[in-house]
Amino acid sequence: MRYLFAILIAGGLFAFYAWAYQANHRTPVPEGCENARPDCQACGIADCALREKMGETKEKEIQTK
């Protein structure tokens, strides 16, 4: 009986996650947030993937100017 409850709880959590994931992707992006980018100077994490991407795009912008 314990295994049945565990399976039902796990199934319910998975179903809730799947529903929330789909609902999030159906929700439109608010106006003004389409190109929202984090300010990487405010964060102290040096090995962040976003910081590396921002650095690459800034280098490309400098090279094209």
Secondary structure as the mmCIF struct_conf table of DSSP 4:
data_model
#
loop_
_struct_conf.conf_type_id
_struct_conf.id
_struct_conf.beg_label_comp_id
_struct_conf.beg_label_asym_id
_struct_conf.beg_label_seq_id
_struct_conf.end_label_comp_id
_struct_conf.end_label_asym_id
_struct_conf.end_label_seq_id
HELX_RH_AL_P HELX_RH_AL_P1 ARG A 2 ARG A 26
BEND BEND1 THR A 27 THR A 27
HELX_LH_PP_P HELX_LH_PP_P1 PRO A 28 PRO A 30
TURN_TY1_P TURN_TY1_P1 GLU A 31 GLY A 32
TURN_TY1_P TURN_TY1_P2 GLU A 34 ASN A 35
TURN_TY1_P TURN_TY1_P3 CYS A 40 GLN A 41
BEND BEND2 ALA A 42 ALA A 42
TURN_TY1_P TURN_TY1_P4 ALA A 46 ASP A 47
HELX_RH_AL_P HELX_RH_AL_P2 ALA A 49 THR A 64
#
